[in-house]
């Protein structure tokens, strides 16, 4: 084979290899870019779970578009009030901590701070209960029954009926080993 042809073939192979490995080299040089993307994806999923704690349960209810819109509006309307109430809870808790760490403990001030914290927490619980009741009112009787069934299954905990179903979905048997 002619040396110029051989040189040309080797040049093409080298160029092809360089083009194929360039993205790998760039990724290795800046691993935080790829990790950042994975972090954003995980954060996005975490936000979705946080924003819709009953997301899976709601999907299982086969909601109509009208129901979805109503539930969205209920949650959206409640969000600002809940945020403000959480701030009140944090402030009351901080006040109680400050009272408990004071050099000269004042039982009356601590009692007042504890009462304020209890009242703020009670108000937050009431807001959440009202939201649940408003959402429940949007559901049909069958959907409410599905929610009640899911809630009682959840209360049984993972060591009751729920664990077997979860393990079966993952293809595992007793002992955590893969089923064949």
DRENPA-3360 file (N, C-alpha, C; in nm, 2 decimals, always signed):
BEGIN
1 = XXXXXXXX = +0.08/-0.12/+0.00/+0.00/+0.00/+0.00/+0.09/+0.12/+0.00 ~ +0.05/+0.22/-0.07/+0.12/+0.34/-0.08/+0.12/+0.42/+0.05 ~ +0.24/+0.48/+0.08/+0.25/+0.55/+0.21/+0.15/+0.67/+0.22 ~ +0.13/+0.74/+0.11/+0.03/+0.85/+0.12/-0.11/+0.80/+0.14 ~ -0.15/+0.69/+0.09/-0.28/+0.63/+0.11/-0.29/+0.59/+0.26 ~ -0.18/+0.52/+0.31/-0.18/+0.48/+0.44/-0.19/+0.60/+0.54 ~ -0.11/+0.70/+0.51/-0.12/+0.82/+0.59/-0.26/+0.88/+0.59 ~ -0.32/+0.89/+0.48/-0.45/+0.94/+0.47/-0.55/+0.86/+0.55;
9 = XXXXXXXX = -0.54/+0.73/+0.54/-0.63/+0.64/+0.62/-0.61/+0.66/+0.77 ~ -0.49/+0.67/+0.81/-0.46/+0.69/+0.95/-0.51/+0.82/+1.00 ~ -0.49/+0.92/+0.91/-0.54/+1.06/+0.95/-0.69/+1.06/+0.97 ~ -0.76/+0.99/+0.88/-0.91/+0.98/+0.89/-0.95/+0.90/+1.01 ~ -0.88/+0.79/+1.04/-0.91/+0.72/+1.17/-0.89/+0.80/+1.29 ~ -0.78/+0.88/+1.29/-0.74/+0.96/+1.41/-0.85/+1.07/+1.42 ~ -0.89/+1.13/+1.31/-0.99/+1.24/+1.32/-1.12/+1.18/+1.37 ~ -1.16/+1.06/+1.32/-1.29/+1.00/+1.36/-1.28/+0.97/+1.51;
17 = XXXXXXXX = -1.17/+0.91/+1.56/-1.16/+0.88/+1.70/-1.16/+1.01/+1.79 ~ -1.10/+1.11/+1.74/-1.10/+1.24/+1.81/-1.25/+1.29/+1.82 ~ -1.32/+1.28/+1.71/-1.46/+1.33/+1.71/-1.55/+1.25/+1.80 ~ -1.52/+1.12/+1.81/-1.60/+1.03/+1.89/-1.57/+1.05/+2.04 ~ -1.45/+1.08/+2.08/-1.42/+1.10/+2.22/-1.43/+1.24/+2.27 ~ -1.45/+1.34/+2.18/-1.45/+1.48/+2.23/-1.56/+1.50/+2.33 ~ -1.69/+1.45/+2.31/-1.79/+1.47/+2.41/-1.76/+1.41/+2.54 ~ -1.69/+1.29/+2.54/-1.65/+1.23/+2.66/-1.55/+1.31/+2.74;
25 = XXXXXXXX = -1.45/+1.36/+2.67/-1.35/+1.44/+2.73/-1.41/+1.57/+2.79 ~ -1.50/+1.63/+2.72/-1.57/+1.75/+2.77/-1.65/+1.72/+2.89 ~ -1.71/+1.61/+2.90/-1.79/+1.57/+3.01/-1.70/+1.54/+3.13 ~ -1.58/+1.48/+3.11/-1.49/+1.45/+3.21/-1.42/+1.57/+3.27 ~ -1.40/+1.67/+3.18/-1.34/+1.80/+3.22/-1.43/+1.88/+3.30 ~ -1.57/+1.87/+3.29/-1.66/+1.95/+3.36/-1.77/+1.86/+3.41 ~ -1.74/+1.77/+3.51/-1.85/+1.68/+3.56/-1.96/+1.75/+3.64 ~ -1.94/+1.87/+3.68/-2.04/+1.94/+3.76/-2.16/+1.98/+3.67;
33 = XXXXXXXX = -2.14/+2.00/+3.54/-2.24/+2.03/+3.45/-2.35/+1.92/+3.44 ~ -2.30/+1.80/+3.42/-2.39/+1.68/+3.42/-2.45/+1.66/+3.55 ~ -2.38/+1.67/+3.66/-2.43/+1.65/+3.79/-2.53/+1.76/+3.82 ~ -2.51/+1.88/+3.78/-2.61/+1.99/+3.80/-2.74/+1.96/+3.73 ~ -2.73/+1.90/+3.61/-2.86/+1.86/+3.54/-2.93/+1.75/+3.62 ~ -2.86/+1.65/+3.67/-2.92/+1.55/+3.75/-2.99/+1.61/+3.87 ~ -2.91/+1.70/+3.93/-2.97/+1.77/+4.05/-3.10/+1.84/+4.02 ~ -3.10/+1.91/+3.91/-3.22/+1.99/+3.87/-3.33/+1.89/+3.85;
41 = XXXXXXXX = -3.31/+1.78/+3.78/-3.41/+1.68/+3.76/-3.47/+1.63/+3.89 ~ -3.38/+1.59/+3.98/-3.42/+1.54/+4.11/-3.50/+1.65/+4.19 ~ -3.45/+1.77/+4.18/-3.52/+1.88/+4.25/-3.66/+1.91/+4.19 ~ -3.67/+1.89/+4.06/-3.80/+1.91/+4.00/-3.89/+1.81/+4.05 ~ -3.85/+1.68/+4.05/-3.94/+1.58/+4.10/-3.97/+1.59/+4.24 ~ -3.88/+1.64/+4.32/-3.90/+1.66/+4.47/-4.01/+1.77/+4.48 ~ -3.99/+1.88/+4.40/-4.09/+1.99/+4.41/-4.23/+1.94/+4.37 ~ -4.24/+1.86/+4.27/-4.37/+1.81/+4.23/-4.43/+1.72/+4.34;
49 = XXXXXXXX = -4.35/+1.64/+4.41/-4.40/+1.56/+4.52/-4.45/+1.65/+4.63 ~ -4.36/+1.76/+4.66/-4.40/+1.85/+4.77/-4.52/+1.93/+4.73 ~ -4.53/+1.98/+4.61/-4.64/+2.07/+4.57/-4.77/+1.99/+4.57 ~ -4.76/+1.86/+4.55/-4.89/+1.78/+4.54/-4.87/+1.66/+4.62 ~ -4.87/+1.67/+4.75/-4.85/+1.55/+4.84/-4.94/+1.44/+4.81 ~ -5.06/+1.47/+4.76/-5.16/+1.36/+4.73/-5.16/+1.33/+4.58 ~ -5.05/+1.37/+4.51/-5.04/+1.36/+4.36/-5.08/+1.22/+4.31 ~ -5.02/+1.11/+4.37/-5.04/+0.98/+4.33/-5.19/+0.94/+4.36;
57 = XXXXXXXX = -5.23/+0.97/+4.48/-5.37/+0.94/+4.51/-5.47/+1.01/+4.42 ~ -5.44/+1.13/+4.39/-5.53/+1.21/+4.30/-5.53/+1.15/+4.16 ~ -5.42/+1.10/+4.11/-5.41/+1.04/+3.98/-5.49/+0.91/+3.98 ~ -5.50/+0.84/+4.09/-5.57/+0.71/+4.10/-5.72/+0.74/+4.10 ~ -5.76/+0.86/+4.12/-5.91/+0.89/+4.13/-5.97/+0.92/+3.99 ~ -5.89/+0.93/+3.89/-5.95/+0.95/+3.76/-6.03/+1.08/+3.76 ~ -5.97/+1.19/+3.80/-6.04/+1.32/+3.81/-6.08/+1.37/+3.67 ~ -6.19/+1.44/+3.66/-6.23/+1.51/+3.54/-6.14/+1.63/+3.53;
65 = XXXXXXXX = -6.14/+1.70/+3.41/-6.06/+1.82/+3.40/-6.12/+1.93/+3.49 ~ -6.26/+1.93/+3.50/-6.32/+2.03/+3.59/-6.28/+2.01/+3.73 ~ -6.27/+1.89/+3.78/-6.23/+1.86/+3.92/-6.09/+1.90/+3.94 ~ -6.00/+1.87/+3.84/-5.86/+1.91/+3.85/-5.85/+2.06/+3.86 ~ -5.92/+2.13/+3.78/-5.92/+2.28/+3.78/-5.97/+2.33/+3.92 ~ -6.07/+2.27/+3.97/-6.13/+2.32/+4.10/-6.03/+2.29/+4.21 ~ -5.96/+2.17/+4.21/-5.87/+2.14/+4.31/-5.74/+2.23/+4.30 ~ -5.70/+2.26/+4.18/-5.59/+2.35/+4.16/-5.62/+2.48/+4.22;
73 = XXXXXXXX = -5.74/+2.54/+4.20/-5.78/+2.67/+4.25/-5.78/+2.67/+4.40 ~ -5.83/+2.56/+4.46/-5.84/+2.55/+4.61/-5.70/+2.55/+4.66 ~ -5.61/+2.47/+4.61/-5.47/+2.47/+4.65/-5.40/+2.60/+4.63 ~ -5.42/+2.66/+4.52/-5.36/+2.79/+4.49/-5.41/+2.90/+4.58 ~ -5.54/+2.90/+4.61/-5.59/+3.00/+4.70/-5.54/+2.98/+4.84 ~ -5.51/+2.86/+4.88/-5.47/+2.83/+5.02/-5.32/+2.85/+5.04 ~ -5.24/+2.85/+4.93/-5.10/+2.86/+4.94/-5.05/+2.98/+5.01 ~ -5.09/+3.10/+4.98/-5.04/+3.22/+5.04/-5.08/+3.22/+5.19;
81 = XXXXXXXX = -5.20/+3.18/+5.22/-5.24/+3.18/+5.36/-5.16/+3.08/+5.44 ~ -5.13/+2.96/+5.39/-5.05/+2.86/+5.46/-4.91/+2.91/+5.47 ~ -4.85/+2.98/+5.37/-4.72/+3.03/+5.38/-4.71/+3.13/+5.50 ~ -4.80/+3.22/+5.50/-4.80/+3.32/+5.61/-4.82/+3.26/+5.75 ~ -4.90/+3.15/+5.76/-4.92/+3.09/+5.88/-4.79/+3.01/+5.92 ~ -4.72/+2.95/+5.83/-4.60/+2.88/+5.86/-4.49/+2.98/+5.91 ~ -4.49/+3.10/+5.85/-4.40/+3.21/+5.91/-4.44/+3.24/+6.05 ~ -4.57/+3.25/+6.08/-4.61/+3.27/+6.22/-4.57/+3.16/+6.31;
89 = XXXXXXXX = -4.58/+3.04/+6.27/-4.53/+2.92/+6.35/-4.38/+2.93/+6.37 ~ -4.30/+2.96/+6.27/-4.16/+2.97/+6.29/-4.12/+3.08/+6.38 ~ -4.19/+3.20/+6.37/-4.16/+3.31/+6.46/-4.19/+3.28/+6.60 ~ -4.31/+3.21/+6.62/-4.35/+3.17/+6.76/-4.25/+3.07/+6.82 ~ -4.21/+2.98/+6.74/-4.11/+2.88/+6.78/-3.98/+2.94/+6.82 ~ -3.93/+3.04/+6.74/-3.81/+3.11/+6.76/-3.82/+3.19/+6.89 ~ -3.93/+3.25/+6.91/-3.95/+3.33/+7.03/-3.95/+3.24/+7.16 ~ -4.01/+3.12/+7.15/-4.00/+3.02/+7.26/-3.86/+2.98/+7.28;
97 = XXXXXXXX = -3.78/+2.95/+7.17/-3.64/+2.91/+7.19/-3.56/+3.02/+7.26 ~ -3.59/+3.15/+7.21/-3.52/+3.26/+7.27/-3.55/+3.27/+7.42 ~ -3.67/+3.25/+7.46/-3.71/+3.26/+7.60/-3.64/+3.15/+7.68 ~ -3.63/+3.03/+7.62/-3.57/+2.91/+7.69/-3.42/+2.93/+7.71 ~ -3.36/+3.01/+7.62/-3.21/+3.02/+7.63/-3.17/+3.15/+7.70 ~ -3.27/+3.23/+7.75/-3.24/+3.35/+7.81/-3.16/+3.33/+7.94 ~ -3.08/+3.42/+7.98/-3.00/+3.41/+8.10/-3.09/+3.40/+8.22 ~ -3.19/+3.49/+8.22/-3.29/+3.49/+8.33/-3.42/+3.44/+8.28;
105 = XXXXXXXX = -3.45/+3.31/+8.30/-3.57/+3.25/+8.25/-3.69/+3.31/+8.31 ~ -3.78/+3.36/+8.23/-3.91/+3.42/+8.28/-4.02/+3.32/+8.24 ~ -4.08/+3.25/+8.33/-4.18/+3.15/+8.31/-4.30/+3.21/+8.24 ~ -4.34/+3.33/+8.28/-4.46/+3.40/+8.22/-4.44/+3.43/+8.07 ~ -4.32/+3.48/+8.04/-4.29/+3.51/+7.90/-4.28/+3.38/+7.82 ~ -4.22/+3.27/+7.88/-4.21/+3.14/+7.81/-4.35/+3.08/+7.79 ~ -4.44/+3.10/+7.89/-4.58/+3.05/+7.88/-4.65/+3.12/+7.77 ~ -4.63/+3.25/+7.76/-4.69/+3.33/+7.65/-4.64/+3.29/+7.52;
113 = XXXXXXXX = -4.51/+3.27/+7.50/-4.45/+3.22/+7.38/-4.50/+3.08/+7.34 ~ -4.52/+3.00/+7.44/-4.57/+2.86/+7.41/-4.72/+2.87/+7.37 ~ -4.79/+2.96/+7.43/-4.93/+2.97/+7.39/-4.94/+3.02/+7.25 ~ -4.86/+3.12/+7.21/-4.86/+3.17/+7.08/-4.82/+3.07/+6.98 ~ -4.72/+2.98/+7.01/-4.68/+2.87/+6.92/-4.80/+2.77/+6.90 ~ -4.86/+2.74/+7.01/-4.97/+2.64/+7.00/-5.09/+2.70/+6.92 ~ -5.12/+2.83/+6.94/-5.22/+2.89/+6.86/-5.19/+2.90/+6.71 ~ -5.06/+2.93/+6.68/-5.02/+2.93/+6.54/-5.03/+2.79/+6.47;
121 = XXXXXXXX = -4.98/+2.69/+6.55/-4.99/+2.55/+6.50/-5.13/+2.51/+6.48 ~ -5.22/+2.55/+6.57/-5.36/+2.51/+6.56/-5.42/+2.58/+6.44 ~ -5.39/+2.70/+6.42/-5.44/+2.77/+6.30/-5.40/+2.71/+6.17 ~ -5.27/+2.67/+6.17/-5.22/+2.60/+6.05/-5.29/+2.47/+6.03 ~ -5.31/+2.39/+6.13/-5.39/+2.26/+6.12/-5.53/+2.29/+6.07 ~ -5.59/+2.39/+6.12/-5.73/+2.42/+6.08/-5.73/+2.46/+5.93 ~ -5.64/+2.54/+5.89/-5.63/+2.57/+5.74/-5.62/+2.45/+5.66 ~ -5.53/+2.36/+5.70/-5.51/+2.24/+5.62/-5.64/+2.15/+5.62;
129 = XXXXXXXX = -5.71/+2.14/+5.74/-5.83/+2.07/+5.75/-5.94/+2.13/+5.65 ~ -5.95/+2.26/+5.65/-6.04/+2.33/+5.57/-6.01/+2.30/+5.42 ~ -5.88/+2.30/+5.38/-5.85/+2.27/+5.25/-5.88/+2.12/+5.21 ~ -5.86/+2.03/+5.30/-5.89/+1.89/+5.27/-6.04/+1.88/+5.25 ~ -6.12/+1.95/+5.34/-6.27/+1.94/+5.33/-6.32/+2.00/+5.20 ~ -6.26/+2.11/+5.16/-6.30/+2.17/+5.03/-6.26/+2.08/+4.91 ~ -6.15/+2.02/+4.92/-6.11/+1.92/+4.81/-6.20/+1.80/+4.81 ~ -6.23/+1.75/+4.93/-6.32/+1.64/+4.94/-6.46/+1.67/+4.88;
137 = XXXXXXXX = -6.51/+1.79/+4.90/-6.64/+1.83/+4.85/-6.64/+1.83/+4.69 ~ -6.53/+1.84/+4.63/-6.52/+1.84/+4.48/-6.53/+1.69/+4.43 ~ -6.50/+1.59/+4.51/-6.49/+1.45/+4.47/-6.63/+1.39/+4.47 ~ -6.64/+1.29/+4.39/-6.77/+1.21/+4.39/-6.76/+1.11/+4.51 ~ -6.88/+1.06/+4.55/-6.88/+0.96/+4.66/-6.78/+0.84/+4.64 ~ -6.77/+0.79/+4.52/-6.68/+0.68/+4.48/-6.53/+0.73/+4.50 ~ -6.50/+0.85/+4.46/-6.37/+0.90/+4.47/-6.33/+0.92/+4.62 ~ -6.43/+0.97/+4.70/-6.40/+0.99/+4.84/-6.38/+0.85/+4.91;
145 = XXXXXXXX = -6.45/+0.75/+4.86/-6.43/+0.61/+4.92/-6.29/+0.56/+4.88 ~ -6.24/+0.59/+4.76/-6.11/+0.55/+4.72/-6.00/+0.62/+4.81 ~ -6.03/+0.75/+4.84/-5.94/+0.82/+4.93/-5.94/+0.76/+5.07 ~ -6.06/+0.73/+5.12/-6.07/+0.67/+5.25/-5.99/+0.53/+5.26 ~ -6.01/+0.45/+5.15/-5.94/+0.32/+5.15/-5.79/+0.34/+5.14 ~ -5.75/+0.43/+5.06/-5.60/+0.46/+5.05/-5.55/+0.51/+5.19 ~ -5.62/+0.59/+5.25/-5.58/+0.64/+5.38/-5.57/+0.53/+5.49 ~ -5.67/+0.44/+5.49/-5.66/+0.33/+5.59/-5.55/+0.24/+5.56;
153 = XXXXXXXX = -5.52/+0.21/+5.43/-5.41/+0.13/+5.39/-5.28/+0.19/+5.43 ~ -5.27/+0.32/+5.42/-5.15/+0.39/+5.46/-5.13/+0.39/+5.61 ~ -5.24/+0.40/+5.68/-5.23/+0.39/+5.83/-5.19/+0.26/+5.88 ~ -5.22/+0.15/+5.80/-5.17/+0.02/+5.84/-5.02/+0.01/+5.84 ~ -4.96/+0.09/+5.76/-4.81/+0.09/+5.75/-4.76/-0.01/+5.66 ~ -4.62/+0.01/+5.63/-4.56/-0.08/+5.54/-4.55/-0.23/+5.58 ~ -4.56/-0.25/+5.71/-4.54/-0.39/+5.76/-4.67/-0.47/+5.75 ~ -4.78/-0.41/+5.70/-4.91/-0.48/+5.69/-4.93/-0.51/+5.54;
161 = XXXXXXXX = -5.04/-0.50/+5.49/-5.08/-0.54/+5.36/-5.00/-0.46/+5.25 ~ -4.96/-0.34/+5.28/-4.89/-0.26/+5.18/-4.76/-0.31/+5.14 ~ -4.68/-0.37/+5.23/-4.55/-0.41/+5.20/-4.55/-0.52/+5.10 ~ -4.63/-0.62/+5.11/-4.64/-0.73/+5.02/-4.67/-0.68/+4.88 ~ -4.76/-0.59/+4.87/-4.80/-0.53/+4.74/-4.68/-0.46/+4.68 ~ -4.61/-0.38/+4.76/-4.50/-0.30/+4.71/-4.38/-0.39/+4.67 ~ -4.36/-0.50/+4.75/-4.25/-0.59/+4.71/-4.28/-0.67/+4.59 ~ -4.41/-0.70/+4.57/-4.45/-0.78/+4.45/-4.43/-0.69/+4.33;
169 = XXXXXXXX = -4.47/-0.56/+4.34/-4.45/-0.47/+4.22/-4.30/-0.46/+4.18 ~ -4.21/-0.46/+4.28/-4.07/-0.45/+4.25/-4.01/-0.58/+4.21 ~ -4.09/-0.69/+4.21/-4.04/-0.82/+4.16/-3.95/-0.89/+4.27 ~ -3.98/-0.86/+4.39/-3.90/-0.92/+4.50/-3.99/-1.01/+4.58 ~ -3.92/-1.11/+4.65/-3.99/-1.20/+4.74/-3.94/-1.17/+4.88 ~ -3.98/-1.25/+4.97/-3.93/-1.24/+5.11/-3.78/-1.24/+5.12 ~ -3.73/-1.16/+5.20/-3.58/-1.15/+5.22/-3.52/-1.05/+5.13 ~ -3.59/-0.98/+5.04/-3.54/-0.87/+4.96/-3.47/-0.93/+4.84;
177 = XXXX = -3.48/-1.06/+4.81/-3.41/-1.11/+4.69/-3.50/-1.11/+4.57 ~ -3.44/-1.10/+4.45/-3.52/-1.09/+4.33/-3.59/-1.23/+4.31 ~ -3.72/-1.22/+4.27/-3.79/-1.34/+4.24/-3.75/-1.39/+4.10 ~ -3.75/-1.52/+4.08/-3.70/-1.57/+3.95/-3.82/-1.59/+3.86;
% end
